[in-house]
Amino acid sequence: MKANKLADILGYQLDFTRHAALRSLNRYLADGPLGPASLTALMLVRDRPGCDQTTLGRAMSGNRSVGMKVASKLEDAGLLERGEGRDRRSKGLYITQDGEQALARTLRRHARAEAVLAARLAPGERETLLRLLAKVCHAIHDDEREARATSAATGASPATSRRSRSNAGPPMTV
């Protein structure tokens, strides 16, 4: 599809909307116990107790080092702890009681930000939008996987994003 105007470029519209949503979320979370990244991390750890730093980093569109940084910050704040992992070499991440409390306070603020995002959507459109966004993300993931496979077969280095280089998959449904 040929796009002649910015309003017709899907990637531009997604990026513009993402930035607007993040500005709104930051406004609602300001002066609260958690920012957007910490909120995401604690939700993942709460919903997947014992996950490791690599899983956390990938869920945050990064890699193990991203997961390690976020986990260390939250551990230093007493919001999560490292414990027994899936094997002897890994450490699992677990939310603490203080983490649960901070998460509950932040989710109340987050709900107000979500309401703003959906304010102009008709009934059912929120769910439709989420399904469509997941389709877009899966299409990108499929394209990145194909590019990695092609480069592996030819020995060429693909021009890939940081997300592709980290072997991250589509966003996790938490």
Secondary structure, DSSP 8 states (H G I E B T S, - for coil): ----SGGG-HHHHHHHHHHHHHHHHHHHHTTSS--HHHHHHHHHHHHSTT--HHHHHHHTTS-HHHHHHHHHHHHHTTSEEEEE-SSTT-EEEEE-HHHHHHHHHHHHHHHHHHHHHHTT--TTHHHHHHHHHHHHHHHHHHHHHHHHHHHHHHT------HHHHTT--S----
